[in-house]
Amino acid sequence: MSVDGWNTVLVLGGIRSGKSEFAESLVSNAPVVRYVATAPEGDPEDTEWATRLAAHRARRPGSWTTEETTEDPRRLADVLASAETNETVLVDDLGGWVTVLLDPDHQPADDVATIAELAEAISGCAARVVLVSPEVGLSLVPTTPLGRAFTDALGAANRAVADACDAVVLVVAGQPVWLKSVAAATQPAAPVTEPAAPVAEPAAIATAATAAGTTPVAASLAETEPTPEVQLPDVLTHTPPATPTPEPGDAWAAPTMALPMVATGLVIQPGMELPMPDEYAGPQAVDRLATLDVPGAGLGVLDRVVGFAAATQGTSTPAAWGSVRVLLLHGDHAGGASAGTVAGESARRAAQARAGQGALARLAAESGASLQVVDTPAAAPIEDQPALAPEQVESALRYGWRLAEQAADAGVQLLVLGACGAGTEAAAAAVLAATAGAEPPAVLGRVITDSGEIDDAAWMTRCAAVRDALHRTRRSSRGAKDILAELGGGDVAVATGVLLGATARRVPVMLDGPVGLAAGMVSRDLAGQARHWCLLADHGGHPAVRLAADVLGLTPLLDLRLDLGEGANALVALPLLRSVLALAAALPAHPSLDGGDDTDPAGDEPESTDPSYADPSYADPDLTEPDVSEPDFAEPEPAGPGPASTGTDEQPASGLRAG
């Protein structure tokens, strides 16, 4: 698995330089991580060393697996050789590995041969590999034979591993400096990161910006924020960017990485002017479909996919979406909104997705889409109190905007927005009732138990909770942020920020489920352009989705009534939509419409004496046997969000071939 051009990277740095935290930020988004610990336990009475090891262990997510190579340094090469393509291996660090390699208890050992074996294993490893190693070449030459032996062996190991790796980065005082980078040739400028915090404050580390390919503003600009940003915890994705780790027990009080649009004073408020899709490219692309060389009538209702992709890409020959990212928002709603939901079920689903298991993760893997699981703040019981505080709404909106910014910077061409959480359907129904005047029973789907039975009592409890919430807020403002604070909750707020950020970066979003549609309703008051960048693959038979889609003007492309969970329904349709776009871009025009002369086969001159006009059965040999040297339509343009128009003659032919 390659990210930004590299598959293996060596992270060098001095003591307390932040090298381990930076390496962890590179892999924290991978679905399967194998952490290889190389350092020996040391003296049991050395409490300072034990504290260091404990700090490293505390930073590792519970989904990571840990392996020890302290007993046999040669085993590290075996671990790399056995790693599979869907895994990411983090080795921390080579200093401990060299220490064990030189330990007399493990002799006889040929350290030169073992280092060569390690370099060979790295070169042939199928998995993504990140190795951490101390940089001791800048220090004084040790005065003891053992110290010199260690620095010499570690220096040789670093050189061999650096030669075998695709990329090498040196972390100095928390600042990464790329010494060897495949991606550098394709990027206009080297990424810049914010200063990293000490190990005791991992939440302030912003080195993930380098992995994301973004360029945060300077610290002086970040200091102009009136209040510190707060962030969502535990972001997981197959590809960068990573997010800083929050302080334990205070996840929403930790500062976040500042992206340019936010740190320079962006205020998410009603009436924002965001870009619109190309109003001409879409109709031109649909008209062009009538000229394609297909034996039947064409793509049917799926021509809307071609029109949507053309408008959002700015060309009448849109390319199939190559890079797709699924954002799964995980957040629970307390109170009656979650009636009938098994406690802990949403957390199990989120953990399942993080581990690369379940329907959503499997479909994402089959589609080649990255999967990012985002924990949103839990919402309070809406029948009794506001779901979120106003400052939480502001932070959630900005965080969602950041998620879209990160995706755009990583080259994502399509976002799939889904959610999982207790009470999400009721919260979405409350938002719809407040924005579209719907009655809760009309937009609340039936509650299905784990055994497949319908739970009418739970459904009535949800209806009562939404009814009471609407009564409680009957005199409240119906502004976008007020609705998010009173009724929507964290998942709807973050989803709204994602839609706005994606619109600002011209990245289309495929909605799937009530949360995304509720966010679309709220986003209308903030930026009406957002709905034009949204696509709905299937309504899933959900009444709230149907109503919101009708209000937003989103016509579902399919009517499969899938109910695999938010995000998974869209991924089922994704291969079909990609095939439609690829076919529309690659097929040539029908020979009757692609002639090389200036004569219009449709007949612009009614006075013509061509026998084909007088006798319908007449067969023109120039039409039945076209010149094989005539070029077909050009290959599809490189995929990407919002490519510029090609400038070629892509106007529809004046004569349309009958189906």
C-alpha positions as CSV (number, residue, x, y, z in Angstrom):
1,M,0.0,0.0,0.0
2,S,1.6,3.2,-1.2
3,V,0.8,6.7,0.0
4,D,2.2,9.9,-1.6
5,G,4.6,7.8,-3.7
6,W,6.3,5.9,-0.9
7,N,5.8,2.5,0.6
8,T,8.6,2.5,3.1
9,V,9.9,5.4,5.2
10,L,12.7,5.8,7.7
11,V,12.1,8.4,10.4
12,L,15.3,9.7,12.0
13,G,15.7,12.0,15.0
14,G,17.5,12.7,18.2
15,I,16.4,12.1,21.7
16,R,13.0,13.7,22.5
17,S,12.8,15.1,18.9
18,G,9.3,13.8,18.4
19,K,10.3,11.2,15.9
20,S,8.2,8.4,17.4
21,E,5.1,10.6,17.5
22,F,5.6,11.7,13.9
23,A,6.0,8.0,12.8
24,E,2.8,7.1,14.7
25,S,1.0,9.9,12.9
26,L,2.0,8.4,9.6
27,V,0.4,5.0,10.4
28,S,-2.4,5.9,12.8
29,N,-4.8,6.0,9.9
30,A,-4.0,2.5,8.6
31,P,-6.6,-0.2,9.0
32,V,-4.2,-2.9,10.3
33,V,-1.0,-1.9,12.2
34,R,1.6,-4.2,13.5
35,Y,3.8,-2.4,16.1
36,V,7.2,-4.0,16.4
37,A,8.9,-3.2,19.7
38,T,12.6,-3.7,19.7
39,A,13.8,-2.2,23.0
40,P,14.7,-4.5,25.9
41,E,12.8,-4.0,29.2
42,G,16.0,-3.0,31.0
43,D,16.7,-2.9,34.7
44,P,13.5,-3.3,36.7
45,E,14.7,-0.6,39.1
46,D,15.2,1.9,36.3
47,T,11.9,3.7,36.7
48,E,12.8,6.4,34.2
49,W,13.2,3.8,31.4
50,A,10.1,2.1,32.5
51,T,8.2,5.4,32.3
52,R,9.5,5.9,28.7
53,L,8.3,2.5,27.7
54,A,4.9,3.1,29.3
55,A,4.5,6.4,27.5
56,H,5.0,4.6,24.2
57,R,2.5,1.9,25.1
58,A,-0.1,4.4,26.2
59,R,0.0,6.1,22.8
60,R,-0.8,3.0,20.8
61,P,-4.5,2.5,19.9
62,G,-6.1,-0.7,21.1
63,S,-6.6,-1.9,17.6
64,W,-2.8,-2.2,17.0
65,T,-1.1,-5.5,17.5
66,T,2.3,-5.6,19.2
67,E,5.2,-7.9,18.5
68,E,8.6,-8.2,20.4
69,T,11.9,-8.8,18.7
70,T,14.1,-8.3,21.8
71,E,15.0,-12.0,22.1
72,D,16.2,-12.4,18.5
73,P,17.2,-9.4,16.4
74,R,17.1,-11.6,13.2
75,R,13.3,-12.0,13.7
76,L,12.7,-8.4,12.6
77,A,13.5,-9.4,9.0
78,D,11.1,-12.4,9.3
79,V,8.3,-10.1,10.5
80,L,8.8,-7.8,7.5
81,A,8.9,-10.8,5.1
82,S,5.7,-12.2,6.5
83,A,3.7,-8.9,6.4
84,E,0.8,-8.8,4.0
85,T,-0.2,-6.1,1.6
86,N,-3.1,-4.9,3.7
87,E,-0.9,-4.4,6.8
88,T,1.2,-1.5,8.0
89,V,4.3,-2.3,10.1
90,L,5.8,0.3,12.5
91,V,9.2,-0.6,13.9
92,D,10.3,1.5,16.9
93,D,13.1,1.7,17.0
94,L,16.4,0.6,15.3
95,G,18.4,1.9,18.3
96,G,16.9,-0.8,20.5
97,W,17.3,-3.3,17.8
98,V,21.0,-2.6,17.5
99,T,21.4,-2.7,21.2
100,V,20.1,-6.3,21.2
101,L,22.1,-7.1,18.2
102,L,25.3,-6.2,20.0
103,D,24.3,-7.8,23.3
104,P,26.8,-10.6,24.1
105,D,23.8,-12.7,25.3
106,H,22.7,-12.9,21.6
107,Q,26.2,-13.7,20.2
108,P,27.6,-15.1,18.0
109,A,25.9,-12.6,15.7
110,D,27.2,-11.1,12.5
111,D,25.8,-7.6,12.8
112,V,26.9,-6.7,9.2
113,A,25.1,-9.7,7.7
114,T,22.0,-9.1,9.9
115,I,21.8,-5.5,8.9
116,A,22.0,-6.5,5.2
117,E,19.2,-9.1,5.8
118,L,17.1,-6.3,7.3
119,A,17.6,-4.0,4.4
120,E,16.8,-6.8,2.0
121,A,13.6,-7.6,3.9
122,I,12.5,-3.9,3.8
123,S,13.1,-3.8,0.0
124,G,11.0,-6.9,-0.6
125,C,8.3,-6.2,2.0
126,A,4.7,-6.2,0.6
127,A,3.3,-4.1,3.4
128,R,3.7,-0.4,4.2
129,V,6.7,0.0,6.6
130,V,7.7,2.9,8.8
131,L,10.9,2.5,10.8
132,V,12.1,4.8,13.6
133,S,15.8,5.2,14.4
134,P,17.9,7.6,16.5
135,E,20.3,9.8,14.6
136,V,23.6,9.6,16.5
137,G,25.9,10.8,13.8
138,L,25.7,14.4,14.9
139,S,27.0,13.7,18.4
140,L,30.6,13.4,19.7
141,V,32.4,10.2,19.2
142,P,31.9,8.1,22.3
143,T,34.9,7.6,24.5
144,T,34.2,4.0,25.4
145,P,34.6,0.9,23.1
146,L,31.0,-0.2,23.7
147,G,29.7,3.3,22.8
148,R,31.7,3.4,19.6
149,A,30.6,0.0,18.6
150,F,26.9,1.0,19.1
151,T,27.2,4.3,17.1
152,D,29.1,2.5,14.3
153,A,26.6,-0.3,14.1
154,L,23.6,2.1,14.3
155,G,25.1,4.4,11.7
156,A,25.6,1.4,9.3
157,A,22.1,0.2,10.0
158,N,20.6,3.7,9.3
159,R,22.5,4.0,6.0
160,A,21.5,0.5,4.8
161,V,17.8,1.1,5.8
162,A,17.8,4.6,4.3
163,D,19.0,3.1,1.0
164,A,16.3,0.5,1.1
165,C,13.4,2.9,2.0
166,D,11.5,5.0,-0.5
167,A,11.6,8.1,1.8
168,V,13.6,9.3,4.7
169,V,12.6,12.1,7.1
170,L,14.7,13.8,9.8
171,V,12.7,15.1,12.8
172,V,14.4,18.0,14.6
173,A,12.6,19.7,17.5
174,G,9.4,18.2,16.3
175,Q,9.9,19.6,12.7
176,P,10.1,17.0,9.9
177,V,12.6,17.6,7.2
178,W,12.3,15.3,4.3
179,L,15.8,14.1,3.2
180,K,14.5,11.6,0.6
181,S,11.0,11.8,-0.7
182,V,9.4,10.3,-3.8
183,A,6.5,12.7,-3.5
184,A,8.7,15.8,-3.5
185,A,9.0,15.7,-7.2
186,T,5.2,16.0,-7.7
187,Q,4.5,18.6,-5.0
188,P,5.0,22.3,-5.6
189,A,6.5,23.0,-2.2
190,A,7.7,21.1,0.8
191,P,5.1,20.8,3.5
192,V,5.4,22.8,6.7
193,T,4.1,21.7,10.1
194,E,3.3,23.4,13.3
195,P,5.6,23.1,16.2
196,A,5.2,19.8,18.0
197,A,4.5,19.6,21.7
198,P,6.5,17.5,24.2
199,V,5.7,13.9,24.7
200,A,3.6,14.7,27.7
201,E,1.2,16.7,25.4
202,P,0.6,14.6,22.4
203,A,-2.6,16.4,21.6
204,A,-0.7,19.5,20.5
205,I,1.4,17.6,18.0
206,A,0.6,18.8,14.5
207,T,3.1,16.9,12.4
208,A,0.3,15.0,10.7
209,A,0.1,18.0,8.3
210,T,3.1,16.7,6.5
211,A,1.5,13.3,6.0
212,A,-1.6,15.1,4.6
213,G,0.4,17.1,2.1
214,T,-1.1,20.3,3.6
215,T,0.6,23.5,4.5
216,P,-0.7,25.0,7.8
217,V,-0.1,28.6,8.5
218,A,2.5,29.9,10.9
219,A,2.1,29.9,14.6
220,S,1.6,33.6,14.6
221,L,-1.5,33.3,12.5
222,A,-2.8,30.4,14.6
223,E,-2.5,32.6,17.7
224,T,-5.0,35.1,16.2
225,E,-7.8,32.6,16.9
226,P,-10.0,34.1,19.6
227,T,-10.5,30.7,21.3
228,P,-8.6,27.5,21.0
229,E,-9.9,24.9,18.5
230,V,-11.3,21.7,19.8
231,Q,-11.1,18.4,17.9
232,L,-12.8,15.1,17.5
233,P,-10.9,12.1,18.8
234,D,-9.7,9.0,17.1
235,V,-9.6,9.4,13.4
236,L,-8.7,6.4,11.3
237,T,-8.3,6.1,7.6
238,H,-6.4,4.0,5.1
239,T,-4.5,7.0,3.9
240,P,-3.2,10.2,5.5
241,P,-3.8,12.7,6.9
242,A,-3.6,11.8,10.6
243,T,-5.0,13.9,13.4
244,P,-3.4,14.8,16.7
245,T,-4.2,12.6,19.6
246,P,-6.4,14.3,22.2
247,E,-5.6,14.5,25.9
248,P,-7.0,11.6,27.9
249,G,-10.4,12.5,29.3
250,D,-10.4,15.9,27.6
251,A,-10.8,15.1,23.9
252,W,-12.7,18.3,23.1
253,A,-10.4,20.7,24.8
254,A,-7.3,19.8,22.8
255,P,-6.0,22.3,20.1
256,T,-6.1,21.0,16.5
257,M,-3.9,21.4,13.5
258,A,-4.8,24.8,11.8
259,L,-5.5,24.6,8.1
260,P,-5.1,27.8,6.1
261,M,-8.8,28.5,5.4
262,V,-9.6,28.2,9.1
263,A,-6.6,29.8,10.8
264,T,-6.7,32.9,8.6
265,G,-10.1,33.8,10.0
266,L,-12.8,31.7,8.2
267,V,-16.1,32.1,9.9
268,I,-18.8,29.6,9.0
269,Q,-21.9,31.6,8.9
270,P,-25.1,32.0,6.8
271,G,-24.8,33.4,3.3
272,M,-21.3,32.1,2.5
273,E,-20.4,32.4,-1.2
274,L,-19.0,29.0,-2.3
275,P,-18.4,27.7,-5.8
276,M,-21.0,26.2,-8.1
277,P,-20.5,23.3,-10.5
278,D,-20.0,24.1,-14.2
279,E,-23.4,24.9,-15.5
280,Y,-22.5,24.2,-19.1
281,A,-20.4,21.0,-18.8
282,G,-23.2,18.9,-17.4
283,P,-25.7,19.5,-20.2
284,Q,-23.0,19.1,-22.8
285,A,-21.9,15.8,-21.4
286,V,-25.5,14.5,-21.4
287,D,-26.0,15.7,-25.0
288,R,-22.8,14.0,-26.0
289,L,-24.1,10.6,-24.8
290,A,-26.6,10.6,-27.7
291,T,-23.7,10.5,-30.1
292,L,-21.9,7.5,-28.7
293,D,-21.5,4.2,-30.6
294,V,-23.8,2.0,-28.5
295,P,-26.3,-0.5,-29.9
296,G,-29.1,0.5,-27.5
297,A,-30.7,3.6,-26.3
298,G,-27.9,4.4,-23.9
299,L,-27.4,4.8,-20.2
300,G,-31.1,5.5,-19.2
301,V,-31.5,7.4,-16.0
302,L,-27.8,7.0,-15.2
303,D,-27.0,9.8,-17.7
304,R,-27.6,12.0,-14.6
305,V,-24.3,10.5,-13.2
306,V,-22.4,11.7,-16.2
307,G,-24.1,15.1,-16.0
308,F,-23.2,15.4,-12.3
309,A,-19.6,14.3,-12.8
310,A,-19.2,16.6,-15.8
311,A,-20.5,19.6,-13.9
312,T,-18.3,18.9,-10.8
313,Q,-15.2,18.2,-12.9
314,G,-15.7,21.1,-15.3
315,T,-15.5,19.0,-18.5
316,S,-18.0,17.4,-20.9
317,T,-16.0,14.1,-20.9
318,P,-15.7,13.4,-17.1
319,A,-13.5,10.7,-15.8
320,A,-14.5,7.9,-13.4
321,W,-13.7,8.8,-9.8
322,G,-10.4,7.1,-8.9
323,S,-9.6,8.3,-5.4
324,V,-12.6,7.8,-3.1
325,R,-12.8,8.3,0.7
326,V,-15.5,7.2,3.0
327,L,-16.2,9.3,6.1
328,L,-18.0,7.3,8.8
329,L,-19.1,9.6,11.5
330,H,-19.7,7.9,14.9
331,G,-21.7,9.6,17.5
332,D,-24.5,8.6,19.9
333,H,-27.6,10.5,21.0
334,A,-28.8,10.1,24.5
335,G,-32.4,9.9,25.7
336,G,-35.4,8.7,23.9
337,A,-33.8,9.3,20.5
338,S,-31.8,6.1,20.9
339,A,-34.7,3.9,22.2
340,G,-34.5,0.3,21.0
341,T,-30.8,0.5,20.3
342,V,-28.5,-2.0,22.0
343,A,-26.0,-0.3,24.3
344,G,-22.5,-0.3,22.7
345,E,-23.7,-1.4,19.3
346,S,-22.6,1.7,17.5
347,A,-19.2,1.6,19.2
348,R,-18.8,-2.0,18.0
349,R,-19.7,-1.0,14.5
350,A,-17.1,1.8,14.5
351,A,-14.4,-0.5,16.0
352,Q,-15.3,-3.1,13.4
353,A,-14.7,-0.5,10.6
354,R,-11.4,0.5,12.2
355,A,-10.3,-3.1,12.2
356,G,-11.1,-3.5,8.5
357,Q,-14.0,-5.8,9.2
358,G,-17.8,-5.6,8.5
359,A,-19.7,-4.7,5.4
360,L,-18.5,-1.1,5.1
361,A,-14.8,-2.0,5.4
362,R,-15.0,-4.9,3.0
363,L,-16.9,-2.9,0.4
364,A,-14.4,0.0,0.8
365,A,-11.5,-2.5,0.2
366,E,-13.2,-3.9,-2.9
367,S,-13.7,-0.5,-4.3
368,G,-10.2,0.7,-3.5
369,A,-11.7,3.5,-1.2
370,S,-10.1,4.7,1.9
371,L,-12.1,4.6,5.1
372,Q,-11.9,7.3,7.8
373,V,-13.8,6.7,11.1
374,V,-14.4,9.9,13.0
375,D,-15.7,10.0,16.6
376,T,-18.1,12.9,17.0
377,P,-19.3,14.3,20.4
378,A,-22.2,12.5,22.1
379,A,-25.4,14.5,22.0
380,A,-27.5,15.1,25.1
381,P,-31.2,14.1,25.3
382,I,-32.9,16.6,22.9
383,E,-36.2,16.2,24.7
384,D,-34.7,17.8,27.9
385,Q,-31.9,20.0,26.8
386,P,-29.8,21.2,23.8
387,A,-27.9,18.4,22.1
388,L,-24.6,20.5,22.0
389,A,-23.3,23.7,23.4
390,P,-22.9,26.6,20.9
391,E,-19.1,26.4,21.1
392,Q,-19.2,22.6,20.4
393,V,-21.2,23.4,17.2
394,E,-18.6,25.9,16.0
395,S,-15.8,23.4,16.7
396,A,-17.7,20.5,15.0
397,L,-18.4,22.6,11.9
398,R,-14.8,23.6,11.6
399,Y,-13.6,20.0,12.2
400,G,-15.9,18.8,9.4
401,W,-14.5,21.5,7.1
402,R,-11.0,20.3,8.0
403,L,-11.9,16.7,7.1
404,A,-12.9,17.8,3.7
405,E,-9.8,20.0,3.3
406,Q,-7.6,17.0,4.3
407,A,-9.4,14.8,1.7
408,A,-9.0,17.4,-1.0
409,D,-5.3,17.9,-0.2
410,A,-4.8,14.1,-0.4
411,G,-6.2,14.0,-3.9
412,V,-9.6,12.5,-3.0
413,Q,-12.1,13.0,-5.9
414,L,-15.2,11.8,-4.2
415,L,-16.4,11.7,-0.6
416,V,-18.9,9.2,0.7
417,L,-20.6,10.4,3.8
418,G,-22.1,8.0,6.2
419,A,-22.8,7.7,10.0
420,C,-23.3,5.1,12.7
421,G,-24.7,5.9,16.1
422,A,-27.5,5.4,18.5
423,G,-30.4,7.8,17.8
424,T,-29.1,9.2,14.5
425,E,-32.4,8.5,12.8
426,A,-34.4,10.4,15.4
427,A,-31.9,13.3,15.4
428,A,-32.2,13.5,11.6
429,A,-36.0,13.4,11.9
430,A,-35.9,16.3,14.4
431,V,-33.7,18.3,12.0
432,L,-36.1,17.6,9.1
433,A,-39.1,18.5,11.2
434,A,-37.5,21.9,12.1
435,T,-36.3,22.7,8.6
436,A,-39.0,21.2,6.3
437,G,-42.0,21.2,8.6
438,A,-42.3,17.4,8.6
439,E,-44.2,15.4,11.2
440,P,-41.9,13.1,13.2
441,P,-44.0,9.9,12.6
442,A,-43.8,10.5,8.9
443,V,-40.0,10.6,8.8
444,L,-39.1,8.1,11.4
445,G,-38.4,4.6,10.1
446,R,-39.5,1.5,11.9
447,V,-37.2,0.2,14.7
448,I,-35.9,-3.2,13.9
449,T,-34.4,-5.4,16.7
450,D,-31.3,-7.6,16.3
451,S,-33.7,-10.6,15.8
452,G,-35.4,-8.9,12.9
453,E,-38.6,-8.0,14.7
454,I,-40.3,-4.6,14.6
455,D,-40.2,-2.7,18.0
456,D,-43.2,-0.4,17.9
457,A,-42.7,0.7,21.5
458,A,-39.2,2.0,20.8
459,W,-40.5,3.7,17.7
460,M,-43.2,5.5,19.7
461,T,-40.6,6.5,22.3
462,R,-38.5,8.1,19.5
463,C,-41.5,9.9,18.1
464,A,-42.3,11.3,21.6
465,A,-38.7,12.4,22.1
466,V,-38.7,14.3,18.8
467,R,-42.1,15.8,19.6
468,D,-41.0,17.0,23.0
469,A,-37.8,18.4,21.5
470,L,-39.7,20.4,19.0
471,H,-42.1,21.6,21.7
472,R,-39.1,22.6,23.9
473,T,-37.6,24.6,21.0
474,R,-40.8,26.1,19.6
475,R,-39.7,29.6,20.4
476,S,-36.0,29.1,19.5
477,S,-34.5,30.4,16.4
478,R,-34.5,28.1,13.4
479,G,-31.1,29.2,12.2
480,A,-28.7,26.6,11.0
481,K,-26.4,26.7,14.0
482,D,-29.3,26.8,16.4
483,I,-30.8,23.7,14.9
484,L,-27.5,21.9,15.2
485,A,-27.2,22.9,18.8
486,E,-30.7,22.2,19.9
487,L,-31.5,19.1,17.8
488,G,-28.8,17.9,15.4
489,G,-25.9,16.9,17.6
490,G,-22.3,16.2,16.8
491,D,-22.6,13.9,13.9
492,V,-25.0,16.2,12.0
493,A,-22.8,19.2,12.8
494,V,-19.6,17.5,11.6
495,A,-21.4,16.3,8.5
496,T,-22.5,19.8,7.7
497,G,-19.0,21.1,8.0
498,V,-17.9,18.3,5.6
499,L,-20.4,19.4,3.0
500,L,-19.3,23.0,3.3
501,G,-15.6,22.2,3.1
502,A,-16.1,19.9,0.2
503,T,-18.0,22.5,-1.7
504,A,-15.3,25.1,-1.0
505,R,-12.8,22.6,-2.5
506,R,-15.0,21.4,-5.4
507,V,-15.1,17.8,-4.1
508,P,-18.4,16.0,-4.8
509,V,-20.1,14.2,-1.9
510,M,-22.2,11.0,-2.2
511,L,-24.8,11.0,0.6
512,D,-26.0,7.9,2.3
513,G,-28.5,7.9,5.1
514,P,-30.4,10.3,7.2
515,V,-27.4,12.1,8.8
516,G,-26.0,13.2,5.5
517,L,-29.4,14.4,4.2
518,A,-30.1,16.2,7.5
519,A,-26.7,18.0,7.1
520,G,-27.7,18.9,3.6
521,M,-30.9,20.6,4.9
522,V,-28.9,22.5,7.5
523,S,-26.2,23.6,5.0
524,R,-28.8,25.4,2.8
525,D,-28.9,28.3,5.2
526,L,-25.1,28.5,5.4
527,A,-24.3,28.0,1.7
528,G,-27.0,27.1,-0.8
529,Q,-24.3,25.9,-3.3
530,A,-23.5,22.8,-1.2
531,R,-26.5,20.8,-2.3
532,H,-25.3,21.0,-6.0
533,W,-22.2,19.1,-5.1
534,C,-24.2,16.2,-3.5
535,L,-25.2,12.9,-5.1
536,L,-27.7,10.4,-3.8
537,A,-27.2,6.8,-5.0
538,D,-30.2,5.2,-3.2
539,H,-32.8,6.3,-0.7
540,G,-32.7,2.9,1.0
541,G,-36.4,3.0,1.7
542,H,-35.9,5.5,4.5
543,P,-38.7,8.1,4.8
544,A,-36.4,10.8,6.1
545,V,-34.0,10.4,3.2
546,R,-36.9,10.5,0.7
547,L,-38.3,13.7,2.2
548,A,-34.9,15.5,2.4
549,A,-33.9,14.4,-1.1
550,D,-37.2,15.8,-2.4
551,V,-36.6,19.2,-0.7
552,L,-33.0,19.4,-1.8
553,G,-33.8,18.4,-5.4
554,L,-31.7,15.2,-5.2
555,T,-33.1,12.4,-7.3
556,P,-31.9,8.9,-6.2
557,L,-30.1,7.2,-9.0
558,L,-31.2,3.7,-7.9
559,D,-34.1,2.1,-6.1
560,L,-32.4,-0.9,-4.5
561,R,-33.7,-0.3,-1.0
562,L,-30.4,-1.4,0.5
563,D,-30.1,-1.3,4.2
564,L,-26.4,-2.3,4.9
565,G,-25.6,0.7,7.0
566,E,-24.8,4.3,6.1
567,G,-21.9,4.4,3.6
568,A,-22.1,0.7,2.7
569,N,-25.2,1.3,0.5
570,A,-23.4,4.0,-1.5
571,L,-20.3,1.7,-2.0
572,V,-22.5,-1.0,-3.5
573,A,-23.5,1.4,-6.2
574,L,-20.0,2.9,-6.7
575,P,-18.7,0.3,-9.1
576,L,-21.7,0.8,-11.3
577,L,-21.3,4.5,-11.4
578,R,-17.6,4.2,-12.1
579,S,-18.4,1.9,-15.0
580,V,-20.9,4.3,-16.4
581,L,-18.4,7.2,-16.3
582,A,-15.6,5.1,-17.8
583,L,-17.8,3.9,-20.6
584,A,-19.1,7.4,-21.4
585,A,-15.6,8.7,-21.5
586,A,-14.0,6.0,-23.6
587,L,-16.6,5.2,-26.2
588,P,-16.2,6.9,-29.6
589,A,-19.0,8.6,-31.5
590,H,-21.1,6.6,-33.9
591,P,-19.5,6.4,-37.4
592,S,-22.5,8.3,-38.9
593,L,-21.7,11.3,-36.6
594,D,-17.9,11.1,-36.8
595,G,-17.2,11.7,-40.5
596,G,-14.1,13.4,-41.7
597,D,-15.7,15.7,-44.2
598,D,-17.6,18.9,-43.7
599,T,-20.9,17.4,-44.9
600,D,-23.5,17.1,-42.1
601,P,-25.1,13.6,-42.4
602,A,-28.3,14.9,-40.8
603,G,-28.9,17.1,-43.9
604,D,-28.6,20.8,-43.4
605,E,-29.4,21.4,-47.1
606,P,-32.9,20.4,-48.0
607,E,-32.2,20.9,-51.7
608,S,-29.6,18.2,-51.8
609,T,-29.9,15.6,-54.6
610,D,-28.1,12.9,-52.5
611,P,-30.1,9.7,-53.1
612,S,-30.0,8.9,-49.4
613,Y,-32.6,11.6,-48.8
614,A,-35.0,10.2,-51.4
615,D,-34.6,6.5,-50.6
616,P,-34.4,5.5,-46.9
617,S,-33.1,2.1,-47.9
618,Y,-30.2,3.6,-49.7
619,A,-26.9,2.5,-48.2
620,D,-24.0,5.0,-48.4
621,P,-20.8,3.0,-48.5
622,D,-19.0,5.9,-46.7
623,L,-21.4,5.2,-43.8
624,T,-21.5,1.4,-43.8
625,E,-17.8,1.1,-44.2
626,P,-16.1,3.9,-42.3
627,D,-12.5,4.8,-42.6
628,V,-10.7,2.8,-39.9
629,S,-8.1,5.5,-39.7
630,E,-10.6,8.0,-38.2
631,P,-9.6,8.7,-34.6
632,D,-11.9,7.8,-31.8
633,F,-12.7,10.1,-28.9
634,A,-9.7,11.0,-26.8
635,E,-8.9,9.0,-23.8
636,P,-10.5,10.3,-20.6
637,E,-8.7,13.1,-18.8
638,P,-6.8,12.3,-15.6
639,A,-9.2,12.0,-12.7
640,G,-9.3,14.8,-10.2
641,P,-11.7,17.1,-8.5
642,G,-12.7,20.0,-10.8
643,P,-10.3,19.6,-13.8
644,A,-10.4,22.5,-16.2
645,S,-12.2,22.3,-19.5
646,T,-10.1,20.7,-22.2
647,G,-10.9,23.4,-24.7
648,T,-11.5,20.8,-27.5
649,D,-14.5,20.7,-29.7
650,E,-16.9,18.7,-27.5
651,Q,-20.2,20.3,-28.7
652,P,-22.9,17.7,-29.4
653,A,-23.5,16.7,-32.9
654,S,-26.3,18.5,-34.7
655,G,-27.8,15.2,-35.8
656,L,-28.8,12.8,-33.0
657,R,-28.8,9.1,-33.8
658,A,-32.1,7.4,-33.0
659,G,-31.9,4.7,-30.3
